[in-house]
Amino acid sequence: MFVKAKLVHGDLSEYNMLYWKEELYIIDVSQTMEDNHPLAIEFLKRDLYNTNLYFKQHGVLIFKLRSLFRFVTDSKLKEEDEESKIDEMIKEAEEHGEDNEEDLKEIFMGINIPRSLFEFDYLDLDRMLQM
């Protein structure tokens, strides 16, 4: 949805996903926004977290949020390579389990992910470089 349609759902949960005849359907897209909306990345991160949380509560091994985010936003990933990338993410999840996932969630959800050079706070960047 993010790469092909350039959209972020904004309120993705188990109630907005239908799985039928081996196809996933995303519904209730009234709050969907374009990927260039100022809050699109924040809503995408929340959508990924909520989806992971649902599956975790049902005992399903979940992907690392950072890996899931990279997968969902990777515009260079070819369709024929998606399955092998998912296999890598499954292997990573199996190896690391839920180690530090709660701590990483706080970092992942709180971090600003700039989409262009115009979104950098150069004063903060200067301070970071001086450390």
N, CA, C and O atoms as a Tinker XYZ file with bonds, in Angstrom:
   524  protein
     1  N      0.822000   -1.182000    0.000000    73     2
     2  CA     0.000000    0.000000    0.000000    64     1     3
     3  C      0.874000    1.257000    0.000000    63     2     4     5
     4  O      0.576000    2.233000   -0.688000    81     3
     5  N      1.957000    1.217000    0.782000    73     3     6
     6  CA     2.833000    2.384000    0.878000    64     5     7
     7  C      3.621000    2.605000   -0.411000    63     6     8     9
     8  O      3.678000    3.723000   -0.922000    81     7
     9  N      4.226000    1.544000   -0.933000    73     7    10
    10  CA     5.083000    1.696000   -2.110000    64     9    11
    11  C      4.266000    1.809000   -3.391000    63    10    12    13
    12  O      4.496000    2.710000   -4.198000    81    11
    13  N      3.327000    0.912000   -3.579000    73    11    14
    14  CA     2.592000    0.882000   -4.852000    64    13    15
    15  C      1.539000    1.972000   -4.963000    63    14    16    17
    16  O      1.424000    2.613000   -6.008000    81    15
    17  N      0.769000    2.192000   -3.906000    73    15    18
    18  CA    -0.303000    3.188000   -3.968000    64    17    19
    19  C      0.102000    4.518000   -3.340000    63    18    20    21
    20  O     -0.611000    5.513000   -3.467000    81    19
    21  N      1.253000    4.530000   -2.661000    73    19    22
    22  CA     1.749000    5.725000   -1.973000    64    21    23
    23  C      0.730000    6.230000   -0.948000    63    22    24    25
    24  O      0.440000    7.423000   -0.853000    81    23
    25  N      0.197000    5.255000   -0.177000    73    23    26
    26  CA    -0.811000    5.565000    0.831000    64    25    27
    27  C     -0.454000    4.943000    2.167000    63    26    28    29
    28  O      0.211000    3.909000    2.232000    81    27
    29  N     -0.907000    5.589000    3.230000    73    27    30
    30  CA    -0.794000    5.067000    4.590000    64    29    31
    31  C     -2.215000    4.970000    5.130000    63    30    32    33
    32  O     -2.989000    5.921000    5.018000    81    31
    33  N     -2.557000    3.838000    5.709000    73    31    34
    34  CA    -3.919000    3.630000    6.202000    64    33    35
    35  C     -4.250000    4.624000    7.305000    63    34    36    37
    36  O     -5.253000    5.333000    7.221000    81    35
    37  N     -3.427000    4.681000    8.322000    73    35    38
    38  CA    -3.627000    5.634000    9.409000    64    37    39
    39  C     -4.418000    5.096000   10.586000    63    38    40    41
    40  O     -4.384000    5.676000   11.671000    81    39
    41  N     -5.131000    3.994000   10.387000    73    39    42
    42  CA    -5.894000    3.397000   11.481000    64    41    43
    43  C     -5.954000    1.879000   11.287000    63    42    44    45
    44  O     -7.001000    1.260000   11.475000    81    43
    45  N     -4.836000    1.301000   10.915000    73    43    46
    46  CA    -4.811000   -0.127000   10.603000    64    45    47
    47  C     -4.878000   -0.948000   11.879000    63    46    48    49
    48  O     -4.127000   -0.715000   12.826000    81    47
    49  N     -5.782000   -1.907000   11.890000    73    47    50
    50  CA    -5.917000   -2.837000   13.000000    64    49    51
    51  C     -6.485000   -4.135000   12.446000    63    50    52    53
    52  O     -6.762000   -4.251000   11.252000    81    51
    53  N     -6.652000   -5.107000   13.336000    73    51    54
    54  CA    -7.198000   -6.394000   12.907000    64    53    55
    55  C     -8.606000   -6.250000   12.337000    63    54    56    57
    56  O     -9.048000   -7.105000   11.568000    81    55
    57  N     -9.308000   -5.197000   12.696000    73    55    58
    58  CA   -10.673000   -4.992000   12.218000    64    57    59
    59  C    -10.719000   -4.456000   10.790000    63    58    60    61
    60  O    -11.767000   -4.479000   10.144000    81    59
    61  N     -9.590000   -3.981000   10.306000    73    59    62
    62  CA    -9.535000   -3.403000    8.960000    64    61    63
    63  C     -8.816000   -4.293000    7.957000    63    62    64    65
    64  O     -8.483000   -3.857000    6.855000    81    63
    65  N     -8.576000   -5.548000    8.345000    73    63    66
    66  CA    -7.926000   -6.502000    7.450000    64    65    67
    67  C     -8.830000   -7.714000    7.275000    63    66    68    69
    68  O     -9.276000   -8.318000    8.250000    81    67
    69  N     -9.087000   -8.056000    6.043000    73    67    70
    70  CA    -9.863000   -9.254000    5.727000    64    69    71
    71  C     -8.979000  -10.194000    4.919000    63    70    72    73
    72  O     -8.290000   -9.773000    3.990000    81    71
    73  N     -9.008000  -11.453000    5.281000    73    71    74
    74  CA    -8.234000  -12.461000    4.559000    64    73    75
    75  C     -9.235000  -13.465000    3.991000    63    74    76    77
    76  O     -9.932000  -14.155000    4.735000    81    75
    77  N     -9.294000  -13.533000    2.658000    73    75    78
    78  CA   -10.271000  -14.395000    2.005000    64    77    79
    79  C     -9.677000  -14.973000    0.733000    63    78    80    81
    80  O     -9.127000  -14.250000   -0.098000    81    79
    81  N     -9.794000  -16.279000    0.595000    73    79    82
    82  CA    -9.260000  -16.994000   -0.572000    64    81    83
    83  C     -7.795000  -16.642000   -0.818000    63    82    84    85
    84  O     -7.382000  -16.334000   -1.936000    81    83
    85  N     -7.028000  -16.698000    0.271000    73    83    86
    86  CA    -5.586000  -16.439000    0.241000    64    85    87
    87  C     -5.213000  -15.045000   -0.268000    63    86    88    89
    88  O     -4.128000  -14.845000   -0.814000    81    87
    89  N     -6.110000  -14.096000   -0.086000    73    87    90
    90  CA    -5.853000  -12.698000   -0.448000    64    89    91
    91  C     -6.147000  -11.820000    0.760000    63    90    92    93
    92  O     -7.110000  -12.058000    1.489000    81    91
    93  N     -5.318000  -10.811000    0.969000    73    91    94
    94  CA    -5.514000   -9.853000    2.045000    64    93    95
    95  C     -6.196000   -8.611000    1.475000    63    94    96    97
    96  O     -5.769000   -8.063000    0.458000    81    95
    97  N     -7.243000   -8.185000    2.137000    73    95    98
    98  CA    -7.971000   -6.980000    1.741000    64    97    99
    99  C     -7.921000   -5.993000    2.902000    63    98   100   101
   100  O     -8.195000   -6.348000    4.048000    81    99
   101  N     -7.568000   -4.756000    2.590000    73    99   102
   102  CA    -7.539000   -3.693000    3.586000    64   101   103
   103  C     -8.794000   -2.850000    3.375000    63   102   104   105
   104  O     -9.055000   -2.359000    2.277000    81   103
   105  N     -9.561000   -2.696000    4.446000    73   103   106
   106  CA   -10.820000   -1.960000    4.335000    64   105   107
   107  C    -10.792000   -0.741000    5.256000    63   106   108   109
   108  O     -9.815000   -0.499000    5.965000    81   107
   109  N    -11.884000    0.016000    5.228000    73   107   110
   110  CA   -12.053000    1.208000    6.050000    64   109   111
   111  C    -10.903000    2.178000    5.819000    63   110   112   113
   112  O    -10.142000    2.504000    6.730000    81   111
   113  N    -10.802000    2.615000    4.606000    73   111   114
   114  CA    -9.685000    3.476000    4.209000    64   113   115
   115  C    -10.069000    4.964000    4.201000    63   114   116   117
   116  O     -9.447000    5.771000    3.510000    81   115
   117  N    -11.093000    5.309000    4.972000    73   115   118
   118  CA   -11.557000    6.699000    4.983000    64   117   119
   119  C    -10.511000    7.664000    5.542000    63   118   120   121
   120  O    -10.524000    8.849000    5.209000    81   119
   121  N     -9.605000    7.165000    6.389000    73   119   122
   122  CA    -8.582000    8.038000    6.973000    64   121   123
   123  C     -7.245000    7.936000    6.248000    63   122   124   125
   124  O     -6.252000    8.521000    6.680000    81   123
   125  N     -7.225000    7.206000    5.166000    73   123   126
   126  CA    -5.976000    7.007000    4.431000    64   125   127
   127  C     -5.420000    8.344000    3.963000    63   126   128   129
   128  O     -6.156000    9.245000    3.562000    81   127
   129  N     -4.088000    8.442000    4.029000    73   127   130
   130  CA    -3.426000    9.668000    3.588000    64   129   131
   131  C     -2.305000    9.313000    2.605000    63   130   132   133
   132  O     -1.808000    8.186000    2.589000    81   131
   133  N     -1.929000   10.269000    1.811000    73   131   134
   134  CA    -0.823000   10.060000    0.876000    64   133   135
   135  C      0.490000   10.001000    1.649000    63   134   136   137
   136  O      0.607000   10.532000    2.753000    81   135
   137  N      1.464000    9.348000    1.045000    73   135   138
   138  CA     2.745000    9.145000    1.732000    64   137   139
   139  C      3.521000   10.426000    1.988000    63   138   140   141
   140  O      4.457000   10.427000    2.787000    81   139
   141  N      3.153000   11.510000    1.328000    73   139   142
   142  CA     3.865000   12.771000    1.553000    64   141   143
   143  C      3.177000   13.661000    2.592000    63   142   144   145
   144  O      3.603000   14.796000    2.809000    81   143
   145  N      2.130000   13.164000    3.228000    73   143   146
   146  CA     1.470000   13.900000    4.316000    64   145   147
   147  C      2.490000   14.073000    5.443000    63   146   148   149
   148  O      3.273000   13.158000    5.699000    81   147
   149  N      2.502000   15.213000    6.116000    73   147   150
   150  CA     3.507000   15.448000    7.170000    64   149   151
   151  C      3.523000   14.394000    8.277000    63   150   152   153
   152  O      4.568000   14.172000    8.888000    81   151
   153  N      2.401000   13.744000    8.549000    73   151   154
   154  CA     2.353000   12.746000    9.610000    64   153   155
   155  C      2.277000   11.314000    9.084000    63   154   156   157
   156  O      2.051000   10.382000    9.856000    81   155
   157  N      2.462000   11.138000    7.801000    73   155   158
   158  CA     2.314000    9.801000    7.204000    64   157   159
   159  C      3.238000    8.772000    7.849000    63   158   160   161
   160  O      2.799000    7.659000    8.138000    81   159
   161  N      4.480000    9.108000    8.080000    73   159   162
   162  CA     5.427000    8.152000    8.655000    64   161   163
   163  C      5.030000    7.810000   10.086000    63   162   164   165
   164  O      5.142000    6.654000   10.493000    81   163
   165  N      4.571000    8.786000   10.851000    73   163   166
   166  CA     4.136000    8.509000   12.223000    64   165   167
   167  C      2.941000    7.558000   12.230000    63   166   168   169
   168  O      2.883000    6.634000   13.041000    81   167
   169  N      1.993000    7.784000   11.328000    73   167   170
   170  CA     0.839000    6.898000   11.247000    64   169   171
   171  C      1.233000    5.510000   10.743000    63   170   172   173
   172  O      0.683000    4.506000   11.196000    81   171
   173  N      2.169000    5.451000    9.820000    73   171   174
   174  CA     2.644000    4.157000    9.326000    64   173   175
   175  C      3.302000    3.373000   10.453000    63   174   176   177
   176  O      3.049000    2.178000   10.603000    81   175
   177  N      4.138000    4.028000   11.241000    73   175   178
   178  CA     4.777000    3.349000   12.373000    64   177   179
   179  C      3.726000    2.826000   13.349000    63   178   180   181
   180  O      3.845000    1.712000   13.860000    81   179
   181  N      2.706000    3.628000   13.601000    73   179   182
   182  CA     1.644000    3.193000   14.508000    64   181   183
   183  C      0.862000    2.009000   13.915000    63   182   184   185
   184  O      0.504000    1.076000   14.635000    81   183
   185  N      0.602000    2.051000   12.613000    73   183   186
   186  CA    -0.083000    0.935000   11.951000    64   185   187
   187  C      0.720000   -0.355000   12.090000    63   186   188   189
   188  O      0.157000   -1.411000   12.376000    81   187
   189  N      2.025000   -0.270000   11.890000    73   187   190
   190  CA     2.887000   -1.449000   12.002000    64   189   191
   191  C      2.912000   -1.961000   13.437000    63   190   192   193
   192  O      2.842000   -3.167000   13.670000    81   191
   193  N      3.012000   -1.050000   14.392000    73   191   194
   194  CA     3.031000   -1.453000   15.795000    64   193   195
   195  C      1.719000   -2.136000   16.178000    63   194   196   197
   196  O      1.733000   -3.189000   16.816000    81   195
   197  N      0.595000   -1.548000   15.797000    73   195   198
   198  CA    -0.708000   -2.117000   16.145000    64   197   199
   199  C     -0.893000   -3.500000   15.532000    63   198   200   201
   200  O     -1.442000   -4.396000   16.174000    81   199
   201  N     -0.446000   -3.675000   14.315000    73   199   202
   202  CA    -0.559000   -4.980000   13.655000    64   201   203
   203  C      0.298000   -6.008000   14.375000    63   202   204   205
   204  O     -0.157000   -7.119000   14.646000    81   203
   205  N      1.525000   -5.645000   14.684000    73   203   206
   206  CA     2.406000   -6.545000   15.426000    64   205   207
   207  C      1.801000   -6.902000   16.788000    63   206   208   209
   208  O      1.814000   -8.064000   17.195000    81   207
   209  N      1.281000   -5.908000   17.474000    73   207   210
   210  CA     0.703000   -6.126000   18.797000    64   209   211
   211  C     -0.442000   -7.140000   18.744000    63   210   212   213
   212  O     -0.531000   -8.020000   19.601000    81   211
   213  N     -1.299000   -7.021000   17.765000    73   211   214
   214  CA    -2.421000   -7.952000   17.619000    64   213   215
   215  C     -1.921000   -9.388000   17.475000    63   214   216   217
   216  O     -2.388000  -10.290000   18.170000    81   215
   217  N     -0.967000   -9.589000   16.567000    73   215   218
   218  CA    -0.479000  -10.946000   16.335000    64   217   219
   219  C      0.300000  -11.476000   17.537000    63   218   220   221
   220  O      0.228000  -12.664000   17.850000    81   219
   221  N      1.037000  -10.604000   18.204000    73   219   222
   222  CA     1.775000  -11.013000   19.404000    64   221   223
   223  C      0.813000  -11.497000   20.486000    63   222   224   225
   224  O      1.082000  -12.493000   21.158000    81   223
   225  N     -0.299000  -10.800000   20.654000    73   223   226
   226  CA    -1.291000  -11.174000   21.662000    64   225   227
   227  C     -1.937000  -12.525000   21.362000    63   226   228   229
   228  O     -2.519000  -13.152000   22.247000    81   227
   229  N     -1.832000  -12.964000   20.117000    73   227   230
   230  CA    -2.390000  -14.253000   19.718000    64   229   231
   231  C     -1.313000  -15.327000   19.557000    63   230   232   233
   232  O     -1.546000  -16.374000   18.952000    81   231
   233  N     -0.129000  -15.046000   20.111000    73   231   234
   234  CA     0.928000  -16.041000   20.144000    64   233   235
   235  C      1.672000  -16.246000   18.839000    63   234   236   237
   236  O      2.369000  -17.247000   18.672000    81   235
   237  N      1.533000  -15.320000   17.923000    73   235   238
   238  CA     2.230000  -15.420000   16.639000    64   237   239
   239  C      3.576000  -14.710000   16.761000    63   238   240   241
   240  O      3.656000  -13.612000   17.313000    81   239
   241  N      4.629000  -15.336000   16.246000    73   239   242
   242  CA     5.947000  -14.701000   16.220000    64   241   243
   243  C      5.860000  -13.456000   15.342000    63   242   244   245
   244  O      5.370000  -13.520000   14.214000    81   243
   245  N      6.330000  -12.342000   15.852000    73   243   246
   246  CA     6.198000  -11.077000   15.124000    64   245   247
   247  C      7.543000  -10.617000   14.575000    63   246   248   249
   248  O      8.604000  -10.979000   15.084000    81   247
   249  N      7.466000   -9.815000   13.531000    73   247   250
   250  CA     8.663000   -9.233000   12.937000    64   249   251
   251  C      9.178000   -8.102000   13.818000    63   250   252   253
   252  O      8.418000   -7.489000   14.568000    81   251
   253  N     10.458000   -7.837000   13.722000    73   251   254
   254  CA    11.037000   -6.667000   14.362000    64   253   255
   255  C     10.449000   -5.432000   13.670000    63   254   256   257
   256  O     10.330000   -5.405000   12.445000    81   255
   257  N     10.087000   -4.424000   14.442000    73   255   258
   258  CA     9.454000   -3.232000   13.871000    64   257   259
   259  C     10.334000   -2.553000   12.830000    63   258   260   261
   260  O      9.855000   -2.114000   11.784000    81   259
   261  N     11.616000   -2.472000   13.128000    73   259   262
   262  CA    12.524000   -1.810000   12.182000    64   261   263
   263  C     12.588000   -2.572000   10.866000    63   262   264   265
   264  O     12.582000   -1.963000    9.796000    81   263
   265  N     12.648000   -3.902000   10.935000    73   263   266
   266  CA    12.688000   -4.717000    9.715000    64   265   267
   267  C     11.387000   -4.606000    8.943000    63   266   268   269
   268  O     11.390000   -4.522000    7.715000    81   267
   269  N     10.283000   -4.607000    9.659000    73   267   270
   270  CA     8.974000   -4.486000    9.023000    64   269   271
   271  C      8.836000   -3.136000    8.336000    63   270   272   273
   272  O      8.328000   -3.053000    7.218000    81   271
   273  N      9.288000   -2.078000    9.003000    73   271   274
   274  CA     9.239000   -0.738000    8.416000    64   273   275
   275  C     10.070000   -0.679000    7.135000    63   274   276   277
   276  O      9.615000   -0.152000    6.120000    81   275
   277  N     11.272000   -1.216000    7.185000    73   275   278
   278  CA    12.132000   -1.212000    5.996000    64   277   279
   279  C     11.494000   -1.980000    4.850000    63   278   280   281
   280  O     11.562000   -1.555000    3.697000    81   279
   281  N     10.871000   -3.119000    5.168000    73   279   282
   282  CA    10.227000   -3.936000    4.145000    64   281   283
   283  C      9.070000   -3.167000    3.494000    63   282   284   285
   284  O      8.947000   -3.137000    2.270000    81   283
   285  N      8.241000   -2.560000    4.311000    73   283   286
   286  CA     7.053000   -1.873000    3.817000    64   285   287
   287  C      7.411000   -0.639000    2.996000    63   286   288   289
   288  O      6.682000   -0.281000    2.070000    81   287
   289  N      8.512000    0.010000    3.320000    73   287   290
   290  CA     8.876000    1.261000    2.649000    64   289   291
   291  C      9.932000    1.099000    1.559000    63   290   292   293
   292  O     10.319000    2.088000    0.935000    81   291
   293  N     10.405000   -0.111000    1.317000    73   291   294
   294  CA    11.486000   -0.346000    0.351000    64   293   295
   295  C     10.963000   -0.297000   -1.080000    63   294   296   297
   296  O     10.447000   -1.291000   -1.593000    81   295
   297  N     11.097000    0.847000   -1.714000    73   295   298
   298  CA    10.601000    1.019000   -3.082000    64   297   299
   299  C     11.472000    0.303000   -4.108000    63   298   300   301
   300  O     11.068000    0.147000   -5.261000    81   299
   301  N     12.658000   -0.133000   -3.703000    73   299   302
   302  CA    13.558000   -0.821000   -4.633000    64   301   303
   303  C     13.398000   -2.339000   -4.584000    63   302   304   305
   304  O     13.980000   -3.050000   -5.403000    81   303
   305  N     12.613000   -2.838000   -3.629000    73   303   306
   306  CA    12.406000   -4.277000   -3.492000    64   305   307
   307  C     11.518000   -4.767000   -4.632000    63   306   308   309
   308  O     10.400000   -4.287000   -4.818000    81   307
   309  N     12.029000   -5.715000   -5.378000    73   307   310
   310  CA    11.280000   -6.262000   -6.508000    64   309   311
   311  C     10.280000   -7.290000   -6.006000    63   310   312   313
   312  O     10.520000   -7.984000   -5.018000    81   311
   313  N      9.166000   -7.375000   -6.697000    73   311   314
   314  CA     8.092000   -8.280000   -6.289000    64   313   315
   315  C      8.580000   -9.723000   -6.187000    63   314   316   317
   316  O      8.158000  -10.461000   -5.297000    81   315
   317  N      9.460000  -10.122000   -7.086000    73   315   318
   318  CA     9.961000  -11.496000   -7.071000    64   317   319
   319  C     10.909000  -11.763000   -5.895000    63   318   320   321
   320  O     11.194000  -12.918000   -5.581000    81   319
   321  N     11.399000  -10.698000   -5.246000    73   319   322
   322  CA    12.295000  -10.850000   -4.103000    64   321   323
   323  C     11.576000  -10.728000   -2.758000    63   322   324   325
   324  O     12.182000  -10.924000   -1.705000    81   323
   325  N     10.294000  -10.407000   -2.799000    73   323   326
   326  CA     9.548000  -10.190000   -1.550000    64   325   327
   327  C      9.519000  -11.437000   -0.673000    63   326   328   329
   328  O      9.718000  -11.347000    0.539000    81   327
   329  N      9.273000  -12.594000   -1.273000    73   327   330
   330  CA     9.159000  -13.820000   -0.489000    64   329   331
   331  C     10.464000  -14.154000    0.230000    63   330   332   333
   332  O     10.445000  -14.555000    1.393000    81   331
   333  N     11.596000  -13.991000   -0.457000    73   331   334
   334  CA    12.877000  -14.291000    0.196000    64   333   335
   335  C     13.169000  -13.273000    1.303000    63   334   336   337
   336  O     13.770000  -13.625000    2.317000    81   335
   337  N     12.756000  -12.030000    1.123000    73   335   338
   338  CA    12.937000  -11.012000    2.158000    64   337   339
   339  C     12.091000  -11.354000    3.385000    63   338   340   341
   340  O     12.541000  -11.202000    4.520000    81   339
   341  N     10.876000  -11.811000    3.149000    73   339   342
   342  CA    10.005000  -12.220000    4.261000    64   341   343
   343  C     10.623000  -13.407000    4.990000    63   342   344   345
   344  O     10.583000  -13.468000    6.219000    81   343
   345  N     11.193000  -14.351000    4.242000    73   343   346
   346  CA    11.862000  -15.493000    4.871000    64   345   347
   347  C     13.011000  -15.024000    5.764000    63   346   348   349
   348  O     13.200000  -15.561000    6.855000    81   347
   349  N     13.781000  -14.028000    5.313000    73   347   350
   350  CA    14.865000  -13.459000    6.126000    64   349   351
   351  C     14.320000  -12.841000    7.413000    63   350   352   353
   352  O     14.898000  -13.006000    8.487000    81   351
   353  N     13.207000  -12.134000    7.289000    73   351   354
   354  CA    12.607000  -11.487000    8.456000    64   353   355
   355  C     12.070000  -12.525000    9.445000    63   354   356   357
   356  O     12.143000  -12.324000   10.657000    81   355
   357  N     11.537000  -13.619000    8.936000    73   355   358
   358  CA    11.062000  -14.700000    9.803000    64   357   359
   359  C     12.240000  -15.310000   10.556000    63   358   360   361
   360  O     12.163000  -15.553000   11.760000    81   359
   361  N     13.333000  -15.553000    9.828000    73   359   362
   362  CA    14.526000  -16.120000   10.455000    64   361   363
   363  C     15.054000  -15.180000   11.541000    63   362   364   365
   364  O     15.422000  -15.630000   12.626000    81   363
   365  N     15.091000  -13.890000   11.254000    73   363   366
   366  CA    15.538000  -12.897000   12.237000    64   365   367
   367  C     14.637000  -12.933000   13.470000    63   366   368   369
   368  O     15.129000  -12.897000   14.598000    81   367
   369  N     13.332000  -13.002000   13.264000    73   367   370
   370  CA    12.384000  -13.029000   14.379000    64   369   371
   371  C     12.559000  -14.293000   15.203000    63   370   372   373
   372  O     12.472000  -14.248000   16.430000    81   371
   373  N     12.803000  -15.410000   14.550000    73   371   374
   374  CA    13.001000  -16.676000   15.266000    64   373   375
   375  C     14.292000  -16.649000   16.084000    63   374   376   377
   376  O     14.329000  -17.161000   17.203000    81   375
   377  N     15.345000  -16.055000   15.532000    73   375   378
   378  CA    16.633000  -16.007000   16.219000    64   377   379
   379  C     16.611000  -15.074000   17.420000    63   378   380   381
   380  O     17.193000  -15.377000   18.462000    81   379
   381  N     15.940000  -13.942000   17.273000    73   379   382
   382  CA    15.970000  -12.936000   18.332000    64   381   383
   383  C     14.742000  -12.957000   19.219000    63   382   384   385
   384  O     14.743000  -12.353000   20.292000    81   383
   385  N     13.698000  -13.640000   18.792000    73   383   386
   386  CA    12.482000  -13.688000   19.591000    64   385   387
   387  C     12.003000  -12.297000   19.921000    63   386   388   389
   388  O     12.011000  -11.411000   19.067000    81   387
   389  N     11.589000  -12.101000   21.144000    73   387   390
   390  CA    11.087000  -10.795000   21.556000    64   389   391
   391  C     12.093000  -10.054000   22.415000    63   390   392   393
   392  O     11.725000   -9.131000   23.142000    81   391
   393  N     13.368000  -10.447000   22.344000    73   391   394
   394  CA    14.409000   -9.786000   23.123000    64   393   395
   395  C     14.404000   -8.288000   22.857000    63   394   396   397
   396  O     14.525000   -7.834000   21.719000    81   395
   397  N     14.262000   -7.549000   23.926000    73   395   398
   398  CA    14.333000   -6.081000   23.874000    64   397   399
   399  C     13.296000   -5.443000   22.963000    63   398   400   401
   400  O     13.416000   -4.258000   22.653000    81   399
   401  N     12.285000   -6.181000   22.521000    73   399   402
   402  CA    11.318000   -5.600000   21.591000    64   401   403
   403  C     10.575000   -4.420000   22.214000    63   402   404   405
   404  O     10.282000   -3.444000   21.524000    81   403
   405  N     10.270000   -4.498000   23.504000    73   403   406
   406  CA     9.571000   -3.378000   24.137000    64   405   407
   407  C     10.455000   -2.133000   24.178000    63   406   408   409
   408  O      9.984000   -1.027000   23.910000    81   407
   409  N     11.741000   -2.310000   24.514000    73   407   410
   410  CA    12.650000   -1.171000   24.514000    64   409   411
   411  C     12.810000   -0.620000   23.106000    63   410   412   413
   412  O     12.806000    0.594000   22.905000    81   411
   413  N     12.948000   -1.507000   22.138000    73   411   414
   414  CA    13.104000   -1.075000   20.748000    64   413   415
   415  C     11.851000   -0.389000   20.246000    63   414   416   417
   416  O     11.933000    0.542000   19.445000    81   415
   417  N     10.684000   -0.839000   20.708000    73   415   418
   418  CA     9.425000   -0.212000   20.318000    64   417   419
   419  C      9.434000    1.254000   20.724000    63   418   420   421
   420  O      9.056000    2.125000   19.941000    81   419
   421  N      9.870000    1.524000   21.957000    73   419   422
   422  CA     9.896000    2.904000   22.434000    64   421   423
   423  C     10.828000    3.755000   21.566000    63   422   424   425
   424  O     10.508000    4.894000   21.225000    81   423
   425  N     11.965000    3.195000   21.221000    73   423   426
   426  CA    12.905000    3.918000   20.360000    64   425   427
   427  C     12.310000    4.111000   18.975000    63   426   428   429
   428  O     12.319000    5.218000   18.437000    81   427
   429  N     11.790000    3.027000   18.396000    73   427   430
   430  CA    11.236000    3.060000   17.042000    64   429   431
   431  C     10.091000    4.055000   16.938000    63   430   432   433
   432  O     10.041000    4.856000   16.004000    81   431
   433  N      9.178000    4.005000   17.890000    73   431   434
   434  CA     8.007000    4.874000   17.832000    64   433   435
   435  C      8.388000    6.329000   18.087000    63   434   436   437
   436  O      7.725000    7.235000   17.582000    81   435
   437  N      9.439000    6.568000   18.858000    73   435   438
   438  CA     9.810000    7.927000   19.215000    64   437   439
   439  C     10.763000    8.608000   18.252000    63   438   440   441
   440  O     10.923000    9.827000   18.301000    81   439
   441  N     11.393000    7.848000   17.386000    73   439   442
   442  CA    12.407000    8.433000   16.510000    64   441   443
   443  C     11.767000    9.154000   15.325000    63   442   444   445
   444  O     10.779000    8.693000   14.754000    81   443
   445  N     12.352000   10.285000   14.975000    73   443   446
   446  CA    11.912000   11.008000   13.791000    64   445   447
   447  C     12.651000   10.431000   12.589000    63   446   448   449
   448  O     13.880000   10.366000   12.581000    81   447
   449  N     11.908000   10.018000   11.589000    73   447   450
   450  CA    12.509000    9.460000   10.381000    64   449   451
   451  C     12.335000   10.484000    9.260000    63   450   452   453
   452  O     11.271000   10.555000    8.646000    81   451
   453  N     13.376000   11.276000    8.991000    73   451   454
   454  CA    13.263000   12.309000    7.951000    64   453   455
   455  C     13.089000   11.683000    6.576000    63   454   456   457
   456  O     13.674000   10.640000    6.282000    81   455
   457  N     12.296000   12.311000    5.749000    73   455   458
   458  CA    12.041000   11.806000    4.400000    64   457   459
   459  C     12.781000   12.620000    3.353000    63   458   460   461
   460  O     12.896000   12.197000    2.203000    81   459
   461  N     13.278000   13.775000    3.740000    73   459   462
   462  CA    14.056000   14.595000    2.817000    64   461   463
   463  C     15.037000   15.417000    3.638000    63   462   464   465
   464  O     14.935000   15.472000    4.864000    81   463
   465  N     15.974000   16.046000    2.972000    73   463   466
   466  CA    16.952000   16.884000    3.667000    64   465   467
   467  C     16.297000   18.079000    4.340000    63   466   468   469
   468  O     16.829000   18.617000    5.311000    81   467
   469  N     15.138000   18.497000    3.826000    73   467   470
   470  CA    14.445000   19.642000    4.399000    64   469   471
   471  C     13.870000   19.345000    5.782000    63   470   472   473
   472  O     13.534000   20.267000    6.525000    81   471
   473  N     13.757000   18.073000    6.127000    73   471   474
   474  CA    13.184000   17.694000    7.408000    64   473   475
   475  C     14.229000   17.565000    8.521000    63   474   476   477
   476  O     13.866000   17.338000    9.675000    81   475
   477  N     15.492000   17.702000    8.203000    73   475   478
   478  CA    16.527000   17.629000    9.225000    64   477   479
   479  C     16.533000   18.887000   10.061000    63   478   480   481
   480  O     16.374000   19.991000    9.539000    81   479
   481  N     16.713000   18.726000   11.335000    73   479   482
   482  CA    16.908000   19.853000   12.236000    64   481   483
   483  C     18.419000   20.036000   12.326000    63   482   484   485
   484  O     19.097000   19.303000   13.046000    81   483
   485  N     18.935000   21.001000   11.604000    73   483   486
   486  CA    20.376000   21.158000   11.501000    64   485   487
   487  C     21.016000   21.576000   12.819000    63   486   488   489
   488  O     22.193000   21.298000   13.045000    81   487
   489  N     20.260000   22.240000   13.691000    73   487   490
   490  CA    20.824000   22.584000   14.994000    64   489   491
   491  C     21.074000   21.327000   15.807000    63   490   492   493
   492  O     22.123000   21.196000   16.437000    81   491
   493  N     20.117000   20.392000   15.801000    73   491   494
   494  CA    20.305000   19.127000   16.506000    64   493   495
   495  C     21.424000   18.320000   15.869000    63   494   496   497
   496  O     22.192000   17.667000   16.575000    81   495
   497  N     21.526000   18.355000   14.571000    73   495   498
   498  CA    22.574000   17.627000   13.862000    64   497   499
   499  C     23.945000   18.156000   14.263000    63   498   500   501
   500  O     24.869000   17.379000   14.502000    81   499
   501  N     24.076000   19.482000   14.338000    73   499   502
   502  CA    25.344000   20.091000   14.776000    64   501   503
   503  C     25.694000   19.643000   16.199000    63   502   504   505
   504  O     26.849000   19.323000   16.479000    81   503
   505  N     24.703000   19.619000   17.095000    73   503   506
   506  CA    24.947000   19.188000   18.465000    64   505   507
   507  C     25.377000   17.730000   18.509000    63   506   508   509
   508  O     26.280000   17.375000   19.266000    81   507
   509  N     24.750000   16.893000   17.718000    73   507   510
   510  CA    25.095000   15.488000   17.702000    64   509   511
   511  C     26.509000   15.259000   17.189000    63   510   512   513
   512  O     27.228000   14.396000   17.693000    81   511
   513  N     26.906000   16.034000   16.188000    73   511   514
   514  CA    28.255000   15.888000   15.633000    64   513   515
   515  C     29.323000   16.352000   16.607000    63   514   516   517
   516  O     30.462000   15.891000   16.528000    81   515
   517  N     28.991000   17.248000   17.518000    73   515   518
   518  CA    29.949000   17.740000   18.493000    64   517   519
   519  C     30.157000   16.760000   19.653000    63   518   520   521
   520  O     31.127000   16.886000   20.400000    81   519
   521  N     29.264000   15.796000   19.805000    73   519   522
   522  CA    29.376000   14.825000   20.914000    64   521   523
   523  C     30.492000   13.859000   20.694000    63   522   524
   524  O     30.721000   12.982000   21.527000    81   523
